[in-house]
Amino acid sequence: MSESEHRMIEILRILNKQDKPTGSKLIADELKDKGFNLGERAVRYHMQILDEKGYTERMGYSGRRITDLGREKLEKGLIYDQVDFIYSKFEELIYLTDFNYMTKTGNVVVNTSTIYNEDSYDIIKKVFKSGLSVSPYVNLNRVKNRDALEIKTICGTTVDGILLNEGVASQPVYGGLLKIEDYAPVEFKELISYKKTSITPLDAFIAPGMTSVLDVINEGTGYIPANFRLIPSVGREKTLKILNNLKKIGINGTIAISDDGENILGLPVGNEVVGLSIIGGVTPFCAAQEEGYEINIKIGEELENFKNLSPIVDNTQYKLKESTHNKDSKIPFILSKSWNLIQQVDFDVKSASGNIIANISYIKKEDLDNSIDIIKETYESNKKYINPHYQIVSHPSDDSKVGIATICSLSIDGLLIKNGIKSTPKYGGLLELTEPPLFVDLISYTGSSLDPHKIFIAKNMTSITKNIGPKRLLASLKEIPYIARDYSVYFLDILSKLDFSVYKIGKPRELTYNAKADNYNFGVVTGSGLNTIAAIKEQEIDIEVKADTQLLPFENMDKL
């Protein structure tokens, strides 16, 4: 992205946050705060270009506002920039937090959630009552012309901002699902790094079926959203004092804090740093979602003056016990788990035989015929994008279920590595079939414990069989050194002829379907073997997505 494009994207972001038409002076001032030294004249020049593209429109002398096309551009047009923007957005919110806990004045970071059925309100209050939140202080607003209630809650990022104001620099590292047993935090089950993702880490794990907040409240065991950051060990005692002062005024949420270099909650902590985990501020809304209520949750979107907040419950009864401080680092990240399988791929392109990596998802036997029909229809409608190979396998322990094995795109990495070409999975993404196709969401394989495609399926983000707008399917970006491009093209062409899903072979410094490989590398976009599985789930068939991954002989697979 050129510097000029970067400026225009920042202008669109500024306009997108405004409720009214905005003039060039305000835009120039905000750009300066973001490190862009543009005068009003230069801003007007960029705005004219944005007008011509249809991304903004002039509203007389009042200024300009962003158009729907401009918002669409922000949402999906520059996804390669968005994966860096998410982390920088949190850094910006941390810096702008100016809450003084001694005077209870200033701005805090808030999550904004909207509930559409007030029956869910009692569930939400129950969670606040249990102390499973950052703070009981909220802001309630009735949504105009709609039977809905907007609730702003304090985000854990507020704590990072308060620490920074006191001279303690925290580094947000992961968001994920934390396992609780007998009311004691044990270890993180799943994680996503704050860096290199277009989806806020906690947002990835608040889909129905992922959390079990109500189980934690009622039985003491389950999974809750939480995040993890590192702080310098010399700031530990100061941090403890600050956290204690915050607890006195109703801002808590601290789950665990480690000693210097002590691993905690299954996560490694290096020397001279301390790990600190804080509960996700949206936890109360996850509980309502678990009960089937429709909730619109937005994480860490804005700042709110603390004086506009008031307690949603009179007092809290904090249920969580002290952490068991699991010192053993156990969280296996998806790329680490995958390398051993990749290494064992021995598929031979000449004989079209040998082991590939298969994703195996399980369904009830009674749903098998219907599922196969969906797979066939999905392939017939999308032959360019769907791999036609599959195999029905037995369930390891349940005779009432069977597995559907599909070819995992990591098989392509294995084939290339077997032939002396370093291929590295970089992103799992959601590809929108516009012209040209574009990635609209990306999650890095590095720093994620869960296959990104499973997250997109769990959050119902695919649109393969639905007739609503452009189709959205699952794809990956692989990164290969440019020196190996010609040899890679040779193998990738053969794989394409064997119906492996190879969508596009990029060039150095080229955006490949809007995703970016590092310098001196090129990107290859491949389809996911879970596309047919996502199609089955879209048709509301109960399916355990990618419950197993193993090696299978390619020659034994059936073909649609």
C-alpha positions in Angstrom: 0.0 0.0 0.0 1.4 3.4 -1.0 1.7 6.3 1.5 -1.1 8.1 -0.4 -3.4 5.1 -0.1 -2.5 4.7 3.6 -3.5 8.4 4.2 -6.8 7.9 2.4 -7.6 4.8 4.5 -6.9 6.7 7.7 -9.2 9.5 6.5 -12.0 6.9 5.9 -11.4 5.6 9.4 -11.7 9.0 10.9 -15.0 9.7 9.0 -16.4 6.3 9.9 -16.2 7.3 13.6 -18.0 10.6 13.1 -21.8 11.0 13.5 -22.0 14.1 11.4 -20.2 15.6 8.3 -16.6 16.5 9.1 -14.4 19.2 7.8 -10.8 19.1 6.6 -9.4 20.9 9.7 -10.7 18.2 12.1 -9.4 15.5 9.8 -6.0 17.1 9.6 -5.8 17.4 13.4 -6.7 13.7 13.9 -4.2 12.6 11.2 -1.5 14.6 12.9 -2.3 12.6 16.1 -1.8 9.4 14.1 1.6 10.5 12.7 0.5 12.0 9.3 1.7 15.5 8.9 -0.9 16.7 6.3 -2.2 20.2 6.2 -5.8 21.1 5.3 -5.0 21.7 1.7 -3.5 18.2 1.4 -6.5 16.7 3.1 -8.8 18.4 0.7 -6.8 16.9 -2.2 -7.2 13.4 -0.8 -10.8 14.0 0.0 -11.4 14.9 -3.7 -10.0 11.6 -4.8 -12.2 9.8 -2.3 -15.2 11.7 -3.6 -14.4 10.6 -7.2 -14.1 6.9 -6.0 -17.5 7.2 -4.3 -16.0 6.5 -0.9 -17.0 9.9 0.5 -19.6 12.6 -0.3 -19.6 16.3 0.3 -22.4 17.7 2.5 -22.3 21.4 1.5 -20.1 23.5 3.7 -20.4 21.1 6.7 -17.8 18.8 5.4 -17.8 15.2 4.2 -19.2 11.9 5.3 -18.3 8.3 4.4 -20.6 6.4 2.0 -21.7 2.8 2.2 -19.1 2.1 -0.5 -16.5 3.7 1.7 -17.4 1.5 4.7 -17.3 -1.5 2.4 -13.8 -0.5 1.4 -12.8 -0.3 5.0 -14.3 -3.6 5.9 -12.9 -5.8 3.2 -11.0 -3.8 0.6 -7.7 -3.5 2.5 -7.6 -6.6 4.6 -3.8 -6.8 4.5 -3.8 -3.4 6.3 -6.5 -4.5 8.8 -4.4 -7.3 10.2 -1.9 -4.7 11.4 -4.6 -2.2 12.3 -6.3 -4.4 15.0 -3.2 -4.3 17.2 -2.5 -0.6 16.6 -6.2 0.1 17.5 -5.7 -1.4 21.0 -2.4 0.5 21.4 -4.3 3.7 20.5 -7.1 3.0 23.0 -4.5 2.2 25.7 -2.8 5.5 25.1 -6.0 7.5 25.2 -7.3 5.9 28.4 -6.9 8.7 31.1 -9.0 7.3 33.9 -7.8 8.4 37.4 -8.9 5.7 39.9 -8.2 8.1 42.8 -10.8 10.6 41.6 -12.9 8.2 39.5 -12.7 10.6 36.6 -11.6 10.2 33.0 -12.1 7.9 30.1 -12.2 4.1 30.1 -12.3 1.7 27.2 -15.8 0.1 26.7 -17.3 -2.8 24.8 -20.7 -2.1 23.3 -23.3 -4.9 23.2 -26.9 -4.8 22.0 -29.6 -7.1 23.4 -32.8 -7.6 21.4 -34.7 -9.6 24.0 -34.9 -8.2 27.5 -35.5 -11.7 28.9 -31.7 -12.0 28.5 -31.2 -9.1 30.9 -31.6 -11.2 34.0 -29.0 -13.7 32.8 -26.6 -10.8 32.1 -27.1 -9.3 35.6 -26.6 -12.8 37.1 -23.1 -12.9 35.6 -22.2 -9.4 36.8 -23.5 -10.5 40.3 -21.0 -13.4 40.2 -18.1 -11.1 39.5 -17.3 -12.7 36.1 -16.7 -9.3 34.5 -14.2 -6.5 34.5 -16.6 -4.2 36.4 -20.3 -3.9 37.2 -20.2 -0.3 35.9 -22.2 0.0 32.7 -24.0 2.5 30.5 -27.5 1.6 29.4 -29.2 3.2 26.4 -32.5 2.4 24.7 -31.9 2.1 20.9 -34.1 4.6 19.1 -36.9 3.2 17.0 -35.9 -0.3 18.0 -36.9 -2.7 20.7 -33.3 -3.1 21.8 -31.0 -2.2 24.7 -27.4 -1.1 24.2 -25.1 -1.9 27.1 -21.6 -0.4 27.4 -19.2 -2.4 29.7 -15.7 -1.7 30.7 -13.1 -3.6 28.6 -10.0 -5.1 30.1 -7.9 -2.8 27.9 -8.8 -0.1 30.4 -6.4 -1.8 32.9 -3.6 -1.6 30.3 -4.3 2.1 29.9 -4.3 2.7 33.7 -1.0 0.8 34.1 0.6 2.9 31.3 -0.5 6.1 33.0 1.3 4.9 36.1 4.4 4.1 34.1 3.9 0.3 33.6 3.9 -0.7 30.0 1.9 -3.9 29.3 2.0 -5.9 26.1 -1.3 -7.5 25.0 -0.3 -11.0 23.7 -3.3 -13.3 23.4 -7.0 -13.5 23.7 -8.7 -16.9 24.2 -10.8 -19.4 26.1 -9.7 -20.1 29.7 -10.6 -23.4 31.4 -12.1 -23.2 34.9 -12.3 -26.2 37.3 -14.0 -26.0 40.7 -14.1 -22.2 40.3 -10.3 -22.1 39.9 -8.6 -20.9 36.6 -6.5 -23.8 35.3 -5.2 -23.1 31.8 -6.0 -21.5 28.4 -7.7 -24.0 26.0 -7.5 -21.9 22.8 -5.6 -18.7 21.9 -5.2 -16.2 19.1 -2.4 -13.6 19.0 -3.3 -9.9 19.0 -1.0 -9.5 16.1 -1.7 -10.4 12.5 -5.4 -11.0 12.6 -8.3 -9.0 11.2 -10.6 -10.3 14.0 -10.2 -9.1 17.5 -8.9 -12.3 19.4 -11.7 -12.5 21.9 -14.3 -11.9 19.2 -13.1 -15.1 17.6 -14.1 -17.1 20.7 -17.5 -15.7 21.5 -19.5 -17.8 19.0 -22.3 -20.0 20.3 -21.0 -23.3 21.6 -17.5 -22.0 22.5 -18.0 -20.5 25.9 -19.7 -22.0 29.0 -20.0 -19.1 31.4 -23.2 -20.3 33.0 -21.6 -23.6 33.8 -18.9 -21.8 35.6 -21.4 -19.8 37.6 -23.6 -22.8 38.4 -21.2 -25.6 38.7 -17.7 -24.1 38.9 -16.4 -25.7 35.7 -16.4 -24.4 32.1 -14.7 -22.0 29.7 -14.7 -18.2 29.8 -13.2 -15.6 27.5 -10.0 -14.0 28.9 -6.9 -12.3 27.6 -3.2 -12.3 28.5 -0.6 -9.7 28.6 3.1 -9.4 29.7 4.5 -6.6 31.9 8.1 -6.0 33.0 8.9 -7.9 36.2 10.2 -4.7 37.9 6.7 -3.3 37.7 5.0 -6.3 39.4 4.7 -4.8 42.9 3.4 -1.5 41.5 0.9 -3.4 39.3 -0.4 -5.4 42.3 -1.0 -2.1 44.2 -2.8 -0.6 41.2 -5.0 -3.7 40.8 -5.8 -3.7 44.5 -6.9 0.0 44.3 -9.0 -0.7 41.2 -10.7 -3.6 43.0 -11.7 -1.2 45.8 -13.6 1.0 43.3 -15.3 -1.8 41.4 -12.8 -2.5 38.6 -11.5 -6.0 38.9 -11.4 -8.9 36.5 -7.9 -10.0 37.3 -7.6 -13.8 37.0 -4.0 -14.4 37.7 -0.6 -12.8 37.8 2.7 -14.7 37.7 6.1 -14.2 39.3 9.1 -13.2 37.3 9.6 -15.7 34.5 7.0 -18.1 35.9 4.8 -19.9 33.4 1.1 -19.4 34.1 -2.2 -20.9 32.9 -0.4 -23.1 30.5 1.5 -20.2 28.8 5.2 -19.6 28.7 6.5 -16.4 30.4 10.1 -15.4 29.7 12.7 -14.1 32.1 12.3 -10.6 33.5 8.6 -10.4 32.5 5.4 -11.2 34.3 2.2 -12.7 32.9 -1.2 -11.1 33.7 -4.6 -12.5 32.7 -7.8 -10.5 32.9 -11.3 -11.7 32.2 -13.0 -10.7 28.9 -15.3 -7.7 29.4 -18.0 -9.3 27.3 -18.3 -12.4 29.4 -21.8 -11.6 30.7 -23.1 -11.4 27.2 -21.6 -14.8 26.3 -23.8 -16.3 29.0 -27.0 -14.9 27.3 -25.7 -16.1 23.9 -25.3 -19.6 25.4 -29.0 -19.6 26.2 -29.8 -18.8 22.5 -30.5 -15.1 22.8 -29.4 -12.9 19.9 -26.7 -10.5 21.1 -24.6 -8.1 19.0 -21.2 -7.8 20.7 -18.5 -5.3 19.8 -15.2 -5.5 21.6 -13.0 -2.5 22.6 -14.6 -0.1 20.1 -14.5 3.2 21.9 -13.8 5.4 25.0 -16.5 6.5 27.5 -16.3 8.9 30.4 -16.5 7.0 33.6 -19.1 9.5 35.0 -21.6 8.1 32.4 -21.4 4.6 34.0 -23.2 3.2 37.0 -23.3 -0.2 38.7 -25.7 -2.7 37.1 -25.9 -4.7 40.4 -25.6 -3.5 44.0 -22.8 -5.8 45.0 -20.9 -8.7 43.5 -19.9 -12.1 45.0 -16.7 -12.9 43.2 -16.8 -16.7 42.6 -13.4 -17.5 41.1 -10.7 -18.9 43.5 -7.0 -18.2 43.2 -5.5 -19.6 40.1 -3.8 -23.0 40.3 -0.9 -21.4 38.4 -0.4 -24.1 35.9 3.3 -23.7 35.3 3.6 -26.2 32.5 3.4 -24.7 29.0 0.9 -26.9 27.2 -0.9 -24.8 24.6 0.0 -26.3 21.2 -0.3 -23.7 18.5 -1.8 -24.9 15.2 1.3 -24.5 13.1 3.4 -26.4 15.6 0.9 -29.2 15.7 0.8 -29.2 11.9 4.5 -29.4 11.1 4.8 -33.1 12.0 1.9 -34.0 9.8 3.3 -31.9 7.0 6.6 -33.6 7.3 4.9 -37.0 6.8 3.2 -36.2 3.5 4.6 -38.5 0.8 2.2 -37.9 -2.0 3.7 -38.5 -5.4 2.4 -36.4 -8.2 3.4 -38.8 -11.0 1.6 -41.8 -9.6 -1.1 -39.7 -7.8 -0.7 -41.9 -4.7 0.7 -41.6 -1.2 -0.4 -40.0 2.0 -2.1 -36.6 2.3 -3.3 -34.8 5.3 -7.1 -35.3 5.9 -9.5 -33.3 8.0 -12.1 -35.6 9.5 -15.4 -34.2 10.7 -18.1 -36.4 12.3 -21.9 -36.6 11.8 -24.6 -38.9 12.8 -25.0 -41.9 10.4 -28.6 -40.9 9.8 -27.4 -37.6 8.3 -24.8 -39.2 6.0 -26.9 -39.4 2.8 -28.2 -35.9 3.1 -24.6 -34.6 3.8 -23.2 -36.4 0.7 -25.9 -34.8 -1.4 -24.9 -31.4 0.0 -21.3 -32.0 -0.8 -22.1 -33.1 -4.4 -24.3 -30.0 -5.0 -21.7 -27.7 -3.5 -19.1 -29.2 -5.8 -21.3 -29.0 -8.9 -22.0 -25.3 -8.2 -18.4 -24.4 -7.4 -16.1 -26.7 -9.3 -13.4 -24.1 -9.6 -13.2 -23.7 -5.8 -14.1 -27.1 -4.2 -11.9 -30.2 -4.0 -14.0 -33.2 -5.1 -12.1 -35.8 -3.1 -13.5 -37.3 0.2 -13.7 -40.5 2.2 -16.2 -41.9 4.7 -14.4 -43.3 7.7 -15.6 -44.9 10.9 -15.8 -43.1 14.2 -13.1 -44.2 16.7 -15.6 -44.9 19.5 -19.2 -44.1 18.6 -20.9 -46.5 16.2 -23.8 -44.0 15.7 -21.5 -41.6 13.9 -19.2 -41.6 10.8 -16.5 -39.3 9.7 -16.2 -37.4 6.4 -12.5 -37.0 5.5 -11.5 -34.2 3.1 -8.1 -33.1 1.9 -6.5 -30.5 4.1 -4.6 -27.7 2.2 -1.6 -28.4 4.4 -1.1 -31.4 2.1 0.1 -29.0 -0.5 2.8 -27.6 1.9 3.8 -31.2 2.5 4.1 -32.0 -1.2 6.2 -29.0 -1.9 8.5 -29.6 1.1 8.9 -33.2 0.1 10.3 -31.8 -3.2 12.7 -29.4 -1.6 10.5 -26.2 -1.6 9.9 -24.4 1.7 6.2 -23.6 1.9 4.8 -22.0 5.0 1.1 -21.6 5.9 0.7 -17.8 6.7 -3.0 -17.0 6.9 -6.3 -18.9 7.1 -9.0 -16.6 5.6 -12.5 -16.0 4.4 -12.5 -15.4 0.7 -15.3 -13.5 -1.0 -16.0 -14.5 -4.6 -16.2 -11.0 -6.1 -14.4 -10.1 -9.3 -11.5 -10.5 -8.5 -12.0 -12.6 -5.3 -10.8 -10.9 -2.1 -10.0 -12.0 1.4 -12.3 -10.2 3.8 -10.9 -11.7 7.0 -7.5 -13.2 7.8 -6.1 -14.9 10.9 -2.4 -15.8 11.1 -1.5 -19.5 11.6 1.4 -18.2 13.8 0.1 -17.5 17.3 -3.3 -19.3 16.9 -4.0 -22.6 18.7 -7.1 -23.2 16.6 -7.5 -23.7 12.8 -8.7 -20.2 11.6 -11.2 -21.9 9.3 -12.9 -23.6 12.3 -13.4 -20.2 13.8 -15.0 -18.8 10.7 -17.3 -21.9 10.6 -18.2 -21.6 14.3 -19.1 -18.0 13.8 -21.3 -18.8 10.7 -19.2 -16.5 8.6 -19.2 -18.7 5.4 -21.7 -18.3 2.7 -21.2 -21.2 0.3 -24.8 -22.5 -0.1 -26.7 -19.4 0.9 -28.0 -17.1 -1.8 -27.3 -13.8 0.0 -24.7 -11.6 -1.6 -21.3 -12.9 -2.9 -20.3 -16.3 -1.8 -17.8 -16.5 1.0 -15.6 -19.6 1.4 -12.5 -20.7 3.2 -9.0 -20.3 1.8 -5.4 -20.1 2.9 -2.4 -18.0 1.9 0.9 -19.9 1.8 4.3 -18.2 1.5 7.1 -19.5 -0.6 10.6 -18.0 -1.4 10.7 -16.3 -4.8 13.8 -18.3 -5.8 11.6 -21.4 -5.9 8.7 -19.9 -7.9 9.3 -21.7 -11.2 9.7 -25.1 -9.6 6.6 -24.5 -7.3 4.5 -23.5 -10.3 5.4 -26.9 -11.9 4.0 -28.9 -9.0 1.1 -26.6 -8.3 -0.1 -26.9 -12.0 0.0 -30.7 -11.6 -2.0 -30.5 -8.4 -4.6 -28.3 -10.0 -5.0 -30.9 -12.7 -5.6 -33.5 -10.0 -8.4 -31.3 -8.6 -6.5 -29.9 -5.6 -7.8 -26.4 -4.8 -5.1 -24.1 -6.0 -6.8 -20.7 -6.7 -3.9 -18.4 -7.5 -0.1 -18.2 -7.7 1.1 -14.7 -6.8 4.2 -12.8 -7.6 6.7 -11.0 -5.3 5.3 -7.7 -3.8 1.9 -8.6 -5.2 -1.3 -8.7 -3.3 -2.7 -12.1 -3.8 -6.5 -11.8 -3.5 -5.8 -8.9 -1.1 -3.4 -10.8 1.1 0.3 -10.0 1.4 3.3 -12.3 1.5 6.6 -11.0 3.0 9.2 -9.4 0.8 11.3 -11.8 -1.3 8.4 -14.3 -1.1 5.3 -14.9 -3.2 1.9 -16.0 -2.1 -0.2 -19.0 -3.1 -3.9 -19.1 -2.3 -5.4 -22.5 -1.9 -8.9 -23.7 -0.9 -9.8 -25.4 2.3 -10.9 -28.9 2.6 -13.5 -27.7 5.1 -15.5 -25.8 2.5 -17.8 -28.8 2.0 -18.0 -29.3 5.7 -19.0 -25.6 6.1 -21.7 -26.2 3.5 -23.1 -29.1 5.5 -23.2 -26.9 8.6 -24.9 -24.1 6.7 -27.7 -26.5 6.0 -28.2 -26.9 9.8 -26.9 -30.5 10.0 -25.2 -31.2 13.3 -21.5 -31.8 12.5 -18.4 -31.9 14.6 -16.1 -29.9 12.5 -12.5 -31.2 12.0 -12.6 -33.3 15.1 -9.5 -35.2 13.9 -6.6 -34.7 11.5 -4.6 -37.6 10.2 -2.7 -39.1 7.2 -4.7 -41.0 4.6 -3.7 -42.6 1.3 -4.9 -40.3 -1.6 -5.6 -43.3 -3.8 -8.2 -44.6 -1.4 -10.4 -41.5 -1.5 -13.6 -41.2 -3.5 -14.2 -38.5 -6.1 -17.5 -36.7 -6.7 
